[in-house]
Amino acid sequence: MATRLNPYLRFDGSARQAMEFYQSVLGGNLTINTFAEFGMQDSPQADQIMHAQLETDAGYTLMASDTPPGMPYNPGDTMTISLSGDDPVLRTYFEQLADGGTIGTPLEKQMWGDEYGDLVDKFGTRWMVNLSAPQA
């Protein structure tokens, strides 16, 4: 049986906008289910996201939800999504994710030979991008 590990992000009411943004950057198929679809039609969170899943052609899986009622929402800096590889499309991902966000380290050649950059996107999610140097 195959297994996988993927990030699961929580938002405070902006999960739909964030996941639609990530789909616009990374492509792929996005499925979204609201709290109302799972029996909470009369709750204040009815239109918020109970579960969203983005599956990209590159093999990335990103999941998210809005914070459910009664669960604390404590955004922080304890998680970062890392994109790495040798596909130049990573430069485009970096530029698009940075739009409206804050670049910590510009995407540029580093002492280890790769291009690396990091940022916090407009939804507060931290990203690291490492574009491997061509092999000799």
Backbone hydrogen bonds, N-H to C=O, Kabsch-Sander energy under -0.5 kcal/mol:
donor,donor_aa,acceptor,acceptor_aa,energy
9,L,63,M,-2.9
11,F,65,S,-2.4
13,G,11,F,-0.6
18,A,14,S,-2.6
19,M,15,A,-2.9
20,E,16,R,-2.5
21,F,17,Q,-2.0
22,Y,18,A,-2.7
23,Q,19,M,-2.2
24,S,20,E,-1.9
25,V,21,F,-1.6
26,L,22,Y,-3.3
27,G,23,Q,-2.5
29,N,55,E,-2.8
30,L,28,G,-0.5
31,T,29,N,-0.5
31,T,53,Q,-2.4
33,N,51,H,-2.5
35,F,45,Q,-0.6
35,F,48,Q,-1.8
36,A,46,A,-2.3
38,F,35,F,-1.3
39,G,36,A,-1.5
40,M,35,F,-1.8
43,S,40,M,-1.4
46,A,43,S,-1.7
48,Q,45,Q,-1.9
50,M,33,N,-2.3
50,M,48,Q,-0.6
51,H,33,N,-1.8
52,A,64,A,-2.2
53,Q,31,T,-2.4
54,L,62,L,-3.1
55,E,29,N,-2.4
55,E,53,Q,-0.5
56,T,54,L,-0.5
56,T,60,Y,-2.6
59,G,56,T,-1.6
62,L,54,L,-2.2
63,M,7,P,-2.2
64,A,52,A,-2.0
65,S,9,L,-1.6
66,D,49,I,-3.1
67,T,11,F,-2.8
71,M,68,P,-2.0
74,N,72,P,-0.6
81,I,126,R,-2.9
82,S,80,T,-0.5
83,L,81,I,-0.5
83,L,128,M,-3.1
85,G,130,N,-1.8
90,L,87,D,-2.3
91,R,88,P,-1.8
92,T,88,P,-0.7
93,Y,89,V,-2.4
94,F,90,L,-2.4
95,E,91,R,-2.4
96,Q,92,T,-2.7
97,L,93,Y,-2.9
98,A,94,F,-2.0
99,D,95,E,-0.8
99,D,96,Q,-0.7
101,G,98,A,-2.7
102,T,120,V,-3.0
104,G,118,D,-2.3
105,T,118,D,-1.7
108,E,106,P,-1.0
108,E,116,Y,-1.9
110,Q,114,D,-3.0
113,G,110,Q,-2.3
115,E,131,L,-2.6
116,Y,108,E,-2.3
117,G,129,V,-2.0
118,D,105,T,-1.7
119,L,127,W,-2.2
120,V,102,T,-2.6
121,D,125,T,-2.8
124,G,121,D,-2.3
126,R,79,M,-0.6
127,W,119,L,-2.8
128,M,81,I,-2.5
129,V,117,G,-3.0
130,N,83,L,-2.4
131,L,115,E,-3.1
132,S,85,G,-3.1
132,S,130,N,-0.7
